[in-house]
Amino acid sequence: MATDPKTLNELFNGAVELYCEDEFLRFKSGDEWKSLTFGETARHVRELAMGLVSLGIRPTDNIAIWSENRPEWNLADLGALAVGASDVPIYSTQSLSQVRYILADSGARAIFVSSTFARDALALRKEIPSLEWVISFDGSEEGITGIGELATKGRALFQERPDLYDDLWKAVAADDLATLIYTSGTTGEPKGVMLTHRNLVANVLNSYRWLKLEGRREVGLTFLPFSHIFERGVWYLYAHTGSVVVYAESIETVAKNLVEARPTVMTSVPRLFEKIHARIIERGMSGNWIRRMIFSWSLGVGRRWAIRRDRGERAGLWLGLQHSIADALVFKKWREAVGGRIRNFISGGAALAPEIAYFFAGAGLPIYEGYGLTETSPTVSCNTEERNRIGTVGHVMDNVSVKIAEDGEIMVKGDIVMKGYFKRPEETRAVLTEDGWFKTGDIGYLDQDGFLVITDRKKELIKTSGGKYIAPQQIESLIKSSRFVSQVVVVGNGRKFASALIVPNREMIRSYADLKGIRCSDEKELLSDERVVSLFERQVDKCTAGLAKFEKIKRVALLDGEMTVEAGELTPTLKPRRRVIEEKYADVIDRLYEESQEIAVV
């Protein structure tokens, strides 16, 4: 583009002008892949935007979107932005009470929904005076306007007033509100983060220059929720660069869709990489002794090779030869299992365990970890192919400033920083200084080469009764490197020492039980077996061997059920809600500090 866009409307319409006939959105309809070009997408956006105008939607109105990922999500988003409205995304996993709060607090006048949430939205419309319209992606019914019906209204209005659409989207200014995102939060009531067009466009342009995506050669597979700013920002980046966006059918079908779509880039959270890692280990160790030996040898070679590369060192002739053999025998198959063309796995949302990163890097599937927050639109820093250091979140992006406060808190300044919290001036002043620095609440430091390292959340630091501060995320990241661990939460605030609640990896434990000839009637009995208990003692000790004495995990509770978003234990981005977890498992935690044994099973 000749000049950089100032608004998301300029960004999208500029891309349409450049790539009009090129494929843009690819998605499954039944068992068949279908697609829309940039030009076809623009037509749908125009029809929805004009349809909203016909309903009486005006600039500065708020419009909610409550749906799983699908192309209509993004069409609704762009349609709202085109008329100068701002959208309010709602996670598909949020409870009805949370949705009610968000709709009432934001004063949303309309809500786009999938059929999953249509009846609930209709019921909420009767409770919330500001909410006038429920628009379904899946057809009309009594009290609900179908998206097709809305598009028909839009086409009619466009024929009547053909200049109105361009007048509306061009009238939107850089500092106008683009979206109101309610932070999932690990504690307390959600707050509406106000992000402007300037904020989101700055994030796109920074990411574009930093990651050097190759435009029309890129195919991005998307599955993270668009209600989170991470994936939504990436979607805008794909649009800006003329890339193809492929929609995964669901989180469960990502593995299949990777093979079908053969993407070059994919964004994810660490949880998916952890699951892929565990699945590969399980399969690799389930063959005959020769296959297991080759697999284990290849893992060791890959790890040593990745560490050398990460340090900027040459692999050397012997290690290089070994890696080539391991690649031909093992790693090439892994790359084929993810489509065979991945150049960029980008991880955000939570800390990625270094062992997981070495595992993938050794196989020629590097994961570039980044850092950001909803309040920073989101990306502050990111590793890249040219500058990557495992265990860090990369260099700070161009046009973004970072400084470390005296207490270690990371502070950010730049066009990516939010306008503030919606209707919460005091809370806004608490995190935004008068000269524009945003207090992230994260603790970290810049290493000698300028890589940003996150150690923990300021509010989540554990202080033992002996006055020592422990960073739980760091310890959790280490423990999760064990293939036997699915989830872990470190506890111990105000206690003598740190303990951990661990959800074992069910498949790995069952495989271990079969190997050891352990026979149990149910999972709880299995986790109580002394051989399994001993396994976790060894795993925790091994993973945390490098920690200081006061950081060591002294007691562990094995939980026989996964922590979930639906149960309120995890945020929609899969971070632990520590307060909720500590309340739910209060009895378990108390027993850990009362009992003499080091492992408890609940």
N, C-alpha and C positions, 0 to 999 in steps of 0.2 A: 504494500500500500504506500502511496506517495507520502501521506502524513499519518501519524499515529491517531487512532480513534480516540475520542474523548468520552464516549458513552458506549454502553453495551449495544445500543441500537446502531450506532455508527460501526461498531466492530462487526456485528452480524451482517448488516446490509453491505458493508465493504467487502466481506467475504463472498456474499452472494454475487456481487458484481464481478469478482475475480474468478470464481469457480462455479458459475451458474449451472453448467451442464454436468458437473462432476458429481459422483456419488458422495453422499454425506451421511445419511443415517441408514443403518442396516439392522434388521430385526426379524425375529421369527413370527410368522403368522401360521398357526397350526404347525405343520412339519416343514414348512417352506420358508426359505429366507427371502425377504423382500427388502426393497430399499427406496429411499427418496433422494433426489438430487438436491443441491443447494437451492436451485430455483423452485422446485416443488415444495421444499420446506418453507421458503419465503412466502409462497402463495398461501399455505396453510396458516402461517403466522398472521398474515394480513387479514384473512377471513376471521380468525379468532379475535384479533384486536378490534376489528370493526363490529363484530358480534358483541363484544363487551361494551363498546360505545352505545350500541343499540339498547343494551340493558340499563344504561344510565351510569356506567362506570366512568369516572373522571380522573384526571391527574391528581396524584397524592392519595387516592384510595388504596386500601390494602386488600389484596386478594390471596386467599390461602390455597395451597395445593397439598392434598392428602392422598397419596397414592404410592404404590410400588413403582420402581423404575420402568419407564416405557417411553417411546418417542413423544407421546402426547404430553408427558410431564414437561418436557423442554419446549414444546410448542406453546403450552399454556404460559410458561415462564416468559418466553419472548413476546407473546401476545400482550401480556400484562405490561411488560416494560415498554412496548411500543406506544401504549396510550398514556404513558407517564405514571402508571400505577406502580406500586411495589408489591412483591409477593411475599407470602409468609409460608415457608415450607414446613410440613409436619411429617415426622417420621411415621412410617407404617406400623412401627412397633410401639408407639406411644399409647398410653392408656386413655380411655375416654375422658377421665377427669383432667388429664394433662391437655388433651385437645380442647376441651371446654375452656380451660384457663387461657390457652393461647389465643383462641378465637375471640374471647371476650376482651382480653387485654389489648389485642391488636386492633380491635374494632373492624375486623375484616367484613367487607360488604358482600363478597362472593367466595365460594370455595369450589375448586375443581377436585373431583374425587374419582377413584376407580370404583367398580361395582362392589368391591369388598367393603367399602366404607360409606356407600350411598345412603343406606337406611339410617345409620348413626348420624350422618351429617344432616339428614332431614329432621331427625329428632332434635338435634342441637339448634337448628334454625328456629325452632319454636321457643327455645330457651334464651337465645341471644338476640336482642333487638336489632343490633347492627347488621346481622347476617341476613341478607335478602335473597341470595341466589345459591342454589346447589346445582353444579354443572357436572354431569357424569361423562367420563370417557367412554362409557359402554352403553349409551342409549338413553332415551327419554322414558319417564314414567310419571305418574301423578306427583306433582310437586318438584320434580327434578327435570332440568333442562339437559338434553343430550348434546354432546359436543357437535354432532352433525347438525342439529337444529340451530345451535349457536352459529356455526359456520354459514348456514343458509341465510340467517339474519345479516351476517357480516357481508356476504356477497351482495345482498340487496342494497345495503347501505352504501357499499363501495360503488355500485352502479349509479346510485343517486348522487353521491358526493365523492368523485374519484380522486380529488386532491386532498381529502381529509386525512387519509392514512399517513402520507408523507409529511403533512403539516404537523401531525401529532408526534411522530417519532423524532422528527428533527427539532421539535421544540423542547425536548428533554435536555437538561443541562447536566454537566459533569457532577455537580454537587447535589443533585436530586437523589432522594432515597431510591435504591434499587431493590433492596430486600431487607426483611426484618427476620432474623434467624434467632430463634429461641434456643439458647445454649442448653444442652442436655444436662450439664452440671453434675458433679459427683456429690454435691450436697446442696440443700436449699432449693428455693423456688427458681424456675428458669427465668432468665433475663433476655429480653429482646435486643439483640445486637443490630444496630443500624449501620448497614453498609451502603455506601453510595456507588453510583456508576464510576466515579473516579477511583474509588477503592478497588473495585473488581477489575476494571480495565488495567490499572497499575499492576495488579497481580498477574494478569495475563501477559502483559508486555514484559514484565520482569522474567517470568517463567519462560517465555518464548526466546528471549535473548540468552537465558542461562542454560536451558536444556538443549537448545539447537535442534528442535524437531525438524524433520525434513518434509514438512507439508504434505503434499499429495502422495508421497511415498509411505506415509504413516497410516497404520490401521490400529486403532485403540479399542480394546475390549473394556466395556464398562459394566460394573456390577455393584459398586458401592452406592449407597443411597444418595440421590441428588439433594435430599433435604440437608445433607452435610455440605459445608462449603468446599471441602477438599475436592470431591468428585465433580461438583458443579463448576468450580473454577477450572478444572481440567477439561470439562466439556466445552467451556468457552474458548479454551486454548486450542482444542481440536478444531473448532469452528474458524478461529482466526487463521490457522495454518492450512486450512483446506484439507484436513485429514478426514478419514472415514471413521465414524463412530459405530461400533458394533455392540448391540445390547445383549448381554447375557440373559438367558431365559430366567435364571434365578441363581442364587448362591450355590444351590445344589448341582447345577448344570455347568458351572464354570469350567470344570475339567473337560467336559465334552465340547463346550463352545470354544475353548482354546484351540482344540484340534480342528474344528470346523472353520473358524474365522482366521486362524493363523495370524494373530496380531503381531505388530512390531513393538507395541508399548502397552503396559497395563499398570494401573495404580491399584494399590491394595493396602490393607492394614496388616500388621504382623501376624494376626491370628490365622489368616489363610496360609501364609508361608510356613507357619508352625505346623499346620495340618498336613500340608504337602510333604514337609520334611518327615513327619511321623509316618505317613503312608509309605513313602519311599523306603524308609528304614525297615518298616515292617515287612514289605515285600522282598527287599534285598536280603533279609535275614531268614526268609522262610524257605529258601531253596535248599538243594543238597549242599554238602560240605564244601565242594569245589566252588559252587556259585557264591556261597557265603564268604569264602576266603578271598575270591576275586573282588567281591563287593567291598569287604572291609579294607582290603589293600587299596582299592581305588579311592575310598573315602579319605584314608590317611594321606595319599598322594595329593588329592585335590585340596585338602586343608593346608598342607605344607606349601603347595604352589600358590594358593590364594593369599596366604600370609606373606609370602615373599613379594607378590605383586602389590599387596596393600602397603607394604613398607617402601615401595618404589625400588625394590631390588630385582636383579635378574634371577630367573629361576635356575639358571645353570644348565649345562648340557645333560647331565644325568637325570635331574628332576624333570627337565623338559621332556626327555624321552619317555620317562615313566608316565608323565601326564598325558602324552600323546597316546600311549597304550591304554591308559585308564579311560581316556576320552572315547577311543574306538570301541572298547568293551562295555562301558557303562554310561558315561555322561552324554554321549550322542543320543541315546535312547531317551534320556530325560528331556533333552531339548525338543526332540520330536513329539514327546508327550504334551508339550505346551505349544505345539504348532510349528516349531522349527524356525521361527523368524524373530523371536523376542530379542530386542536389543536393550530395552529399558523396562525393568521392573522398578516401580517407584513406590516406596513405603512411607506411610505417614500415619498420624493418629495416635501412636503409642510407640514405646521403645522397641526396637528390633534387637533381639539377642545376637551378639557378635557371632556366636557359633552357627546360628542359622545363616547369617550373612556369608561366613566363610564356606559353609556347605554349598550354597548356591553359586557363589563366585567360582569355586573350584570346578564346578560343572559348566562354566561358561555362561551362567545366567546371573550376572551381577544385579544386586538389589541396591538402588540408590536411595538412601534414607534422607528424608527431609523433615523440616520442623515448621510448625505454624499454629495459629489459633484462629477460631472464628473471628475474633476481634481484629485479626491482621489479614483477613481476606483470602487465603490464610497464610501463604508461604513467606517465611522469613529467610530460610536457608535451605540448601539442598546439595547433596553430593551429585557429582556428574561423572561422565566417563573420563574426562580430563583430570578432574580433581575429586578423588574419592578416598575417604578414610573410614574404614569400618569402626564402629563404636562412637562415631560422631554423626551430627546431622548436617555436615557440610559447611561450606563457606557461606557467609551472609550474602544475599543477592545484591546485585547492583541496584542503586536507588533506594536501598534500605539501610538504615543505621541501627546498630546495636551497641549498647554499653552494659557493663555489669555493675550493679549497685554495690555499695559497701557490704551488704549482707548476702551478696551472691545472686540477687534477683536479676534476671535478664530483662532489659528494657529496650523497646523498639520504637523507632520513629520513621515516618515516611508516608507517602500517599496511600499505602495499604492499611493504615491504622483507621479503625472505625470512627464514625461520627459520635458515637456514644451509646448508652443503654436507653431504650425506649421508655420515656416517662420516669426515668430514674436518675435525676440530676446528681443526687448525692453519691450514688454508686459510681456514676461516671467520673465525678471529681476524685473519687478514691483511687481510680486506676489511671486517669489521664492527668499528667502534670500540665501546668499552665503553658509551658513551652513545647507541648506536643508529644512528650514521651509516654508510651504505654507500658504500664507495669504488668508483665505477663503472669506473675505468680510462679514462674518456673525458676529453679535454681540451676546455674550452670557456669561455664567459663569458656573463654576462647583459648585454644592451645597455642603453642609457639608458632604454628604454621597457619593460624587463622581459622582453624576448624572449630565450629561451635559444638560444645559437649553439654548435654542436659543431664543433670544428676537426679533431680526430682522436682515434685511440686512443693512449693514453699509451705502450703498448708497441710501437706501430707507427710512431712518429716516426722518420724517417730522419735520421741524423747523418752529414754528409759528412766527408771526411777533413780538411776545413778547419774543422770544428767547428760548422758551421751546421746548425740543425734544420729539417727540411722535413716538412710535413704531407701525406702522400701522398693521403689521401682527398679533400682540397680540390682538389688538382691533377687527380686522376682525374675528379672531378665536372665540372670545367671542360672537360676533353678529351672527355668523353662527350656534351657538348652538340653535338658535331659529328655530323651525320647519317651520316657515313662510318665512325663508330667504334661497334663493337658492345660490346667489352670493353677495359678498360685496367687495367694494374697498374704503378704507379710503383716503381722500384727505385733503389738507389744507396747503401745503408748502407755507410759506410766508404770510399766512392769519392769522386772529385774533384767529381762533379756527378751530377744526377739523370737517369735514362733511363726509358723507358717501353716496356712490352710491350703491343702493340696487336693486338687481333683485329678486322679490318675488317668492316664490315657488307657481307655478300656481295651482297645485292640491289643496294645503292647502288653498289658497285664495278662490278658488271656493267653497270648502267645508264650509269655514267660511261664505261666502256670502249666501250660501243656508241656513245655520243655522240661520243667522240673517235676512233672507228674503230680501236680497239686490238684486235688479233687475237692470241690466245694459246692454246696447246694445253691448259693447265691453270691452276688458280688460283695455284699457286706462281710460274709464269712471269708471270702477270698482275701479281702483287704485286711482281715484280722490274722491271717496265717503268718506265722513267725518268719517264714522265708520271704514273703512279700514285704513284711515290716523291715526286715534286714536289708532288702533291696533298696527301699526308700532312704534308710539311714545312710547307706553307702552313696546313693545318688546325691543326696543333699550335701553330704560332706565333700564329695568330689567336686560338685559344681561351685561350692563356695569356699574352696580351699584357699583362695587368695585374699579373703576378707580379713579385716582386723578382728581380734578376739571378741570385742564388744558387739560386732556386727553378725557374728555367727548365729545360725538358727539352732536353738537348743531343743525345741519341741516341735512336733509336726502332727497335725490332724489330717487324716485321709478322709475325704468326703466322697460319698458314693453317688452324688448327683451333680451334674454340670450347673455352674452359675449362669444365669440367663438374663437377657434384656427384659423378657416378659415378667420375670419374678422381681424385677427392680434391682437386681444385684449388679447389673452392668449398664452402662450408658449405651445409647444407640451406636456409638462408635467403639463399643466393647471394652471401655475402660472400667475398672472396678469402682463401684460406689462403696467406698470403704465404710462410711457410717452405716449404710444399710446392711452390709455384710457383717459388720461387727455387732450390730443389734440382733440380726437373725441368728448368728452363731455365738451369742454371748455365753450360753451355758457351755458350749464346746470349748471356747477360749478360756473360761474360768477353770474348767477341768484340766486344761493343759498346764496351768500354773499351780494347780493343787496336787496333781498326780506325780508320782516319781518316774513313771515310764516316759520315754522320749517320743513314742508314737502312739497316738490315739486314733481310733477309727469311729466315724459317726455316719 
